Amino acid sequence: IGFLLRLQRTGQTQPCLSGQLSQRSLTRPFSRAPHSAASQARLKLRTRLAVTLLFGGGLLGVWWYVDSEKQQRLRQQRVEQLRKVALGQGAFSLLDHTGRRRTKQDFLGSWVLMYFGFTHCPDICPEELDKLSAVVSALDRDPSLPPVQPVFVTVDPERDDVAALARYVKDFHPRLIGLTGTPEEVKHAGRDYRVYASAGPKDEDGDYIVDHTILIYLLSPDGLFLDYYNRLKSQEQIVESIRNHVHNYVSL
């Protein structure tokens, strides 16, 4: 009986130990496996992202370099084209409204707005010079821009002498410079910018109108023609155009 009791107790305890060992041996490996697999998956994902970013960054850098080189070549080609066709490549020598001799060299390094007209013009010239003056004043208020020099060149040197110009320019921007000279000097300056000017017939009082090109010229610091604005261009449009030219300017 004692033996049977010991055997019974032994039979009851062994399955319990066996069950515990089996449960531990089966539970531990399966509880760690998902954690290890997730870590490996995250590591692979990070590696792929890093490789993708490096590869993408390299491609972006190469594209930026190629695009920069292309834009540089296009700018250089444009500069060469402008050199060949640019107006104002000649030199002029005229008298300003104070009697001082002025040449093209005096304006190099400055942005210039130039208008060709005459002091006896009844309406168009004053209107265009008012617009030119307003444009210069608006540009003066922008601290990011250099000052723009307004210039008025007469196409009627017979009547527009130094004294006449001095009286005339007082009605416009305070920096406006009036230029005149002999008929040949004035003709030479106008021809350099392809300005058309032709005096009409005189009336009984000896007065006449001069038919001429009605354009405001924008000259770069190189002294060359860069853009023009006709009567249809508003003050705001001209200001915006000049601002863009200044910010994107490439010296010739």
Summary of the structure (lengths in Angstrom):
residues: 252
radius of gyration: 41.9
end to end distance: 120.0
largest distance: 159.7
contacts: 679
relative contact order: 0.12
helix: 54%
strand: 16%
